Amino acid sequence: MRCKDQISLLSSLMLLTVFCFGCSGSGTEIQLENVSGVVTMDGKPLADAVVVFVPEKGNPSTAQTDAEGKYQLAHRGNAMGAIPGKHKVLITQGQPPAPEIDPDADMSEIDPETEAGLEDVGNEESSNPNANSGKKNPIPAKYNSNTTLTAEVKAGENTIDFKLESK
């Protein structure tokens, strides 16, 4: 076999391997359900709040509210939705509180850019320029560090609104 033929064969095999891996799943895909809603504080939309859904088992889903207080959860930064079941919910501004990460979960689909900084989560002195510049979190602890919020994610579309009170 000539060198040129060997290179061509090798290139074809590499390309075939890439296509095979690209088409196959990791074998550990999880079921996610769409979750969206509106967060208000004292009856007004709460903009730029971070919403974190922490399931009983598995990794959390997060979102940031827009100017109208609307959010839509993303799981691990690259898939929309949340794991079905009961969740503890945390709502804060600035960096989200540190959710526990399931060490046994499939980590092959993590987007490193969206997952970066989880170790600094909840740290008021974070180096994140988008954090609240050292300002006290205006959202009471009962909605974040000492959360009393829970939600049930069911099959299908989920609209889960949160009506927070500042006092």
Helices and strands as residue ranges (DSSP letters): H 3-23, E 35-41, E 44-45, E 49-55, E 61-64, E 70-72, E 74-75, E 79-80, E 85-93, H 112-115, G 118-120, G 141-143, E 149-153, E 158-159, E 162-164
